[in-house]
């Protein structure tokens, strides 16, 4: 197992890509912290992982709030004694719609959850990583940062910020032995699918979006999880500042 001595903290881990990432780390022997705003789903996943033999805890957190992020990191260190991998996965989007219809509240929430959360997570984890002599950060970005879809301009731009932040942090934190990378999933089979499509989730509407992906399907949590585990592993020890497309060829 690749991570049997590691502790991984995954935000937005109660569902979707985050749950897939958490399960994958657990399967590879890691201790896992499930951080999410949804307490019921988070605790259910912890129970599932515990039954499978993983040492896992749940921490309820709104990743756009400094106090919650600080408490999340503190709980990790208090319970496990260390933090090795931070996966800034939590994300939010306004519904697919014209820019003229996006509200101030939607704009603020998108940037708070998608961008500010990375800033807060890194700041709070940094002292722990420095004490330990290094660490790994993986951010969940999106193909929206590279090949934007119409009517998602605010979401697209927030993920563009995540990509630049990832590269900037990789350069800034390299001397501390901290690697920082991002994964860029294409539209996926998660609870946010209908939000991204902006139309009802029907076979006909799915087919229209799948037709824009050369490999012919949406991304799945396990696709993203495998990429995150690679970037967090020793196999990627010389990779930092990468924004890895997990997209079935969408960005080609």
Order of alpha helices (4+ residues) and beta strands (2+ residues): beta-alpha-beta-alpha-beta-alpha-beta-alpha-alpha-beta-alpha-beta-alpha-alpha-alpha-beta
